[in-house]
Amino acid sequence: MLRSAAGDRFSQLELSAFATFTLTRRRRASTQDLIAQRGWDGIDVEAVWRMPTIYIGSPAQVRDDLQARRDRFGLSYLITSDRDLTTLNAVIAAL
């Protein structure tokens, strides 16, 4: 929607979003836990995995999701809490 509204100007925009990162070996179970914690009704794990700012999985899964969502949503950069720095170190090592 934003791409079409911005037209030719889209490549000149800088888009950012606040992201959360969770490293886990139990991606599905951890995503179900997140859904329950946040009280999201009617949302399944696949919908969460398509969200532009929620990253859950192994370092390689998070890396792959970052790359795919960058291309899909056109985000220039993500902002995150300093609590996620250790997690991001593992993801960066997987690059």
Secondary structure, 3 states (H helix, E strand, C coil): CHHHHHHHHHHHCCCEEECEEEECCCHHHHHHHHHHHHCCCCCCHHHHHHCCCEEEECHHHHHHHHHHHHHHHCCCEEECCHHHHHHHHHHHHCC
